[in-house]
Amino acid sequence: MALFMDMTYDSPWMGDDVRMFRKTVRQFVQDEFAPYQARWREQHHADAEAWTKAGGIGMLLSDVPQEYGGGGGSFAHEAVVLEELARAGVHFGSSIQSIVARYILIYGSAEQKHNWLPRMARGQVVGAIAMTEPAAGSDLLGIQTVARREGDHYVINGSKTFISNGSRAGLICLAVKTDPKAAGPKGISLILVETNGLPGYRAGRPIEKVGRHGQDVCELFFDDVRVPAASLLGPAEGKGYFQMIDQLPYERLAVSVAAVATAERAVELTTQYVKDRTVSGKPLIEYQNTRMKLAECKTEAQVGRVFLDSCIDRFIAGRLDPVTAAMAKYWLTEREFRIVDECVQLHGGYGYMIEYPIARMWADCRVQRIYAGANEVMKEMIAWSL
Ligand SMILES: Cc1cc2nc3c(=O)[nH]c(=O)nc-3n(C[C@H](O)[C@H](O)[C@H](O)COP(=O)(O)OP(=O)(O)OC[C@H]3O[C@@H](n4cnc5c(N)ncnc54)[C@H](O)[C@@H]3O)c2cc1C
């Protein structure tokens, strides 16, 4: 028995209804997602019915108002979903679904909200957000996909890459240039593209990744794709860049939540492993190095948790600024990788075997430092505030 017991730490945003919601989500993920992970990894995407099942228990769009079919909760509910998926090592695109919903909720017309959000909440439509292009990732201003206005339509040409949920997406929130000649951010807009039976639109096959095999990421191609002019997101063209900059903190906070939950889970799994594993006649935990390393990991995870909780609180209160969100994304994903890597080391060779959760965690979490804005870009943002 441990000499010093942990004092229970409760996140300040964890009220009774959020706690109940966690119980439901945890049970659901355990029963409906966890048993099928080998298949998801093999086929590179979740089963189609996973979406409607998740919608059925209120796991999708939990922070969208009920009048649009959402759960009527706050980011605390989203955090619970992200944490439970991360703890179970399940990569399901519900956070992308929430990101797309947020764009529609904040910038969409009443018609767009009523048209899309209820179906997304039920899991009948899967959403994707498509910013990145082969020649423009960190440099959002460099996108070349063009939407040219022709009467009451836009005609879209170009391609996107690394798009999560891409192969399943019935709705794409697409970053385009509506005015290719405009300097800087002014020519960029967001357009909601309904993909079902859309001539000229094609999603490529899921791209092979290092980890996160259960979630699809693919290329999207637009060849003279015509969408109604009413698909523009927001009241006028040229607002897309500012919309993305305003909403990226939400995405970065979501990445940070998964980072802390993964780090915490890695410490739990490894603590159990080193108690069970015997080397030269004694459990690994009895080696001082093991205890020191795990003590460091646990401390870093806890420090990360407290910072994350402060960011979640600030977000719920409408006070999370882009620089603090960048700090969270950068620092927490760096810690996550360091902690998981240390935990792999403590597992020895087993930590490198894909059947062990810690090995998958390691491969899965590497990308956290790259997407949603590479951590170097986060540091640039933070530096601008100096
Ligand atoms: C698994 C996965 C899922 C993704 N999902 C989506 C999605 O759903 N939608 C979407 O639009 N995109 C998605 N992306 C794309 C992701 O956001 C980009 O990969 C990321 O923004 C980096 O862009 P890039 O790959 O073009 O790298 P580049 O922009 O070429 O950057 C390469 C590296 O250069 C360095 N760097 C870049 N800029 C700077 C700078 N200003 N200062 C210092 N160093 C810098 C960084 O180290 C960076 O990692 C996904 C990517 C992956 C891998």
The ligand as an ORCA input file, in Angstrom:
! r2SCAN-3c Opt
* xyz 0 1
  C      -2.980     13.358    -38.568
  C      -3.206     14.749    -39.102
  C      -4.490     15.270    -39.122
  C      -4.723     16.537    -39.671
  N      -6.013     16.998    -39.760
  C      -6.244     18.171    -40.422
  C      -7.579     18.611    -40.662
  O      -8.557     17.960    -40.273
  N      -7.742     19.764    -41.365
  C      -6.694     20.516    -41.827
  O      -6.914     21.546    -42.445
  N      -5.416     20.120    -41.589
  C      -5.180     18.974    -40.916
  N      -3.876     18.554    -40.705
  C      -2.776     19.364    -41.208
  C      -1.973     20.048    -40.110
  O      -2.707     21.066    -39.512
  C      -0.665     20.529    -40.755
  O       0.091     19.367    -41.033
  C       0.109     21.495    -39.869
  O      -0.558     22.717    -39.785
  C       1.531     21.753    -40.414
  O       1.478     22.092    -41.775
  P       2.431     21.312    -42.811
  O       2.234     19.856    -42.593
  O       2.164     21.832    -44.172
  O       3.884     21.679    -42.361
  P       4.711     22.997    -42.769
  O       3.834     24.179    -42.755
  O       5.456     22.691    -44.021
  O       5.712     23.102    -41.556
  C       6.732     22.127    -41.353
  C       7.449     22.436    -40.068
  O       8.101     23.677    -40.209
  C       8.147     24.349    -38.978
  N       7.518     25.658    -39.109
  C       6.439     25.994    -39.864
  N       6.139     27.298    -39.717
  C       7.051     27.814    -38.874
  C       7.265     29.096    -38.305
  N       6.470     30.132    -38.588
  N       8.319     29.253    -37.456
  C       9.139     28.229    -37.167
  N       8.954     26.995    -37.653
  C       7.941     26.779    -38.487
  C       7.412     23.477    -37.967
  O       8.335     22.669    -37.277
  C       6.539     22.617    -38.849
  O       6.187     21.388    -38.236
  C      -3.636     17.299    -40.148
  C      -2.335     16.785    -40.098
  C      -2.114     15.513    -39.608
  C      -0.721     14.983    -39.627
*
